């Protein structure tokens, strides 16, 4: 849980029992005092943790060591800034260790040496990005304000998924892709009841839970 760059609790950390706090993880990372404002966290907790947010009006990504300290070998004093982007709100590490960082309307992919991957170009029309995740077959899933989209490795939409690469919904709270490739959608409550639906990757309704 993050509040103004102070991580108050780390639970289910490798080596800790589920639901317990790992006291070896530094809850107030050491490093430069003027560190970016953190909005999302991700990565391999056994190798290092990536954090994204904003720094002096620019989007920024930083890296922490497994003990919670800032990795000062990363970027400039532990973080990289990207001008002309207000902030990054999501981060995702792919299985090949490339790192995706997203703002509301843009996704950038970084190589393990932190240089930008020019082969990745986000498909036109994707906006309102909320989060990033991987599908069961390691494709990039983009969570937006209107639904989810699945991308090919070059950033273009995978037309085999949904309607030309996208499944759109209204009045929903959360969307998750299941291990079998189906999609679970939780809708906002109506009259104190929430609706959960399971759909196929093509958007066919499979089951409804009330």
C-alpha positions in Angstrom: 0.0 0.0 0.0 1.5 3.3 -1.1 0.8 6.7 0.5 3.1 9.6 -0.6 5.9 7.2 -1.5 5.8 5.4 1.9 5.0 1.7 1.5 3.2 0.8 4.7 2.8 -2.9 4.2 4.2 -5.6 2.0 2.2 -8.9 2.2 2.8 -12.3 0.7 6.3 -11.3 -0.2 8.5 -14.2 -1.3 9.7 -16.0 1.8 6.8 -14.7 4.0 3.7 -16.5 4.9 0.5 -15.3 3.2 -0.8 -12.2 4.9 2.2 -11.4 6.9 4.5 -8.4 6.7 8.1 -8.9 5.4 10.1 -6.8 7.8 13.3 -7.1 5.7 11.7 -4.9 3.0 12.5 -1.2 3.6 9.1 0.6 3.9 10.8 4.0 3.2 13.2 3.4 0.3 16.6 5.0 0.6 17.9 7.1 -2.2 17.5 10.7 -3.6 15.2 12.8 -1.5 13.4 14.2 -4.6 12.1 10.8 -5.8 9.2 10.4 -8.2 5.6 10.3 -6.9 4.6 6.6 -7.2 1.4 5.6 -8.9 2.0 2.0 -9.8 4.3 -0.9 -8.9 5.2 -4.1 -10.7 7.9 -6.5 -11.7 9.7 -9.6 -10.4 10.0 -9.2 -6.6 12.9 -11.7 -6.6 14.9 -9.5 -9.1 13.7 -6.0 -8.4 10.7 -3.8 -8.3 9.7 -1.1 -10.8 7.7 1.9 -9.8 6.1 4.5 -12.1 4.6 8.0 -11.6 5.7 11.6 -12.0 8.7 13.7 -11.3 8.8 17.5 -11.7 5.9 17.5 -14.1 7.3 14.6 -16.3 6.5 10.9 -16.4 9.1 8.7 -14.5 10.0 5.1 -13.9 12.2 4.0 -11.1 13.7 0.7 -9.9 14.0 -0.7 -6.3 16.2 -3.5 -5.1 14.6 -6.5 -3.4 15.2 -5.0 0.0 13.2 -1.9 -0.9 16.2 0.5 -1.5 16.4 2.5 -4.6 18.6 0.9 -7.3 21.0 3.8 -7.9 22.5 2.0 -11.0 19.2 2.5 -12.8 18.8 5.7 -14.8 19.6 8.9 -13.0 19.9 8.3 -9.3 17.4 5.4 -9.6 14.9 6.7 -12.1 14.3 7.8 -15.7 12.1 10.8 -16.7 10.2 11.3 -19.9 9.5 14.8 -21.0 6.2 15.8 -22.6 4.3 13.1 -20.7 2.5 14.1 -17.5 2.8 10.8 -15.6 3.0 7.0 -16.0 0.1 5.2 -14.3 0.9 1.6 -15.1 4.0 -0.7 -15.5 4.3 -4.2 -16.8 7.4 -6.4 -17.1 7.2 -8.9 -20.0 8.6 -12.4 -19.8 11.6 -11.4 -21.8 12.3 -8.6 -19.2 11.2 -5.8 -21.5 9.3 -3.2 -19.5 6.1 -1.5 -20.6 5.1 1.9 -19.1 1.8 3.5 -19.8 0.3 7.0 -19.5 -3.4 7.6 -20.1 -2.9 7.6 -23.9 0.5 6.2 -24.6 2.6 3.0 -24.0 6.4 2.9 -24.2 8.5 -0.2 -24.2 12.0 -0.3 -22.7 14.7 -2.8 -23.4 16.5 -4.3 -20.3 19.3 -1.7 -20.9 16.5 1.0 -20.4 16.7 2.2 -24.0 13.3 2.7 -25.9 12.2 0.0 -28.2 11.3 1.7 -31.5 9.6 -1.4 -32.9 6.7 -1.0 -30.4 4.1 1.5 -31.6 0.7 1.6 -29.8 -2.2 1.0 -32.1 -4.2 4.2 -32.9 -7.4 4.8 -31.0 -6.5 3.3 -27.6 -6.9 5.9 -24.9 -8.0 6.1 -21.2 -5.4 3.5 -20.2 -5.9 2.3 -16.6 -3.7 -0.7 -16.3 -1.6 -3.3 -18.1 -1.4 -7.1 -17.7 -0.4 -10.3 -19.6 -2.8 -12.8 -21.1 -2.3 -16.5 -20.4 -0.3 -16.7 -23.6 1.8 -13.7 -22.7 0.1 -11.2 -24.9 -0.2 -7.6 -23.7 -3.6 -6.7 -22.3 -4.5 -3.0 -22.0 -7.2 -2.1 -19.5 -9.0 1.2 -20.5 -11.9 3.2 -19.2 -14.1 1.5 -21.9 -12.9 -2.1 -21.8 -9.8 -4.2 -22.7 -7.7 -4.6 -25.8 -5.1 -7.3 -26.6 -2.0 -6.3 -28.5 0.5 -8.1 -30.7 4.1 -7.8 -29.7 4.6 -4.7 -31.9 1.8 -2.8 -30.1 -0.9 -3.3 -32.8 -4.3 -4.7 -32.0 -4.7 -8.5 -32.2 -7.8 -8.8 -34.5 -8.4 -12.4 -33.3 -9.6 -11.0 -29.9 -13.0 -9.5 -29.4 -14.1 -6.9 -32.0 -11.0 -6.1 -34.0 -8.8 -6.5 -30.9 -11.1 -4.9 -28.2 -14.0 -5.8 -25.9 -15.9 -2.7 -24.8 -18.2 -2.5 -21.8 -20.2 0.2 -20.0 -20.8 0.8 -16.3 -18.2 -1.8 -15.3 -15.9 -1.8 -12.2 -13.2 -4.4 -13.1 -12.2 -6.7 -15.9 -9.8 -9.7 -15.6 -8.6 -12.2 -18.2 -8.9 -15.8 -16.9 -6.2 -18.5 -17.3 -8.4 -20.2 -20.0 -8.5 -16.9 -22.1 -12.1 -16.1 -21.1 -12.9 -12.7 -19.7 -14.6 -11.9 -16.3 -16.4 -8.6 -16.0 -17.6 -7.1 -12.7 -20.2 -4.4 -13.2 -21.0 -1.6 -10.8 -23.7 -2.2 -8.2 -27.3 -1.5 -9.0 -29.8 -1.5 -6.2 -27.1 -2.9 -3.9 -26.4 -5.9 -6.2 -23.4 -6.4 -8.4 -23.3 -8.5 -11.6 -20.4 -10.7 -12.7 -20.3 -12.0 -16.2 -18.0 -14.5 -18.0 -17.4 -14.0 -21.7 -15.4 -15.8 -24.4 -12.4 -14.0 -26.0 -14.8 -13.1 -28.8 -17.3 -11.4 -26.4 -19.9 -14.2 -26.3 -21.7 -14.3 -23.0 -21.0 -17.6 -21.3 -22.4 -17.2 -17.8 -23.9 -14.5 -15.5 -23.5 -14.4 -11.7 -25.6 -12.1 -9.5 
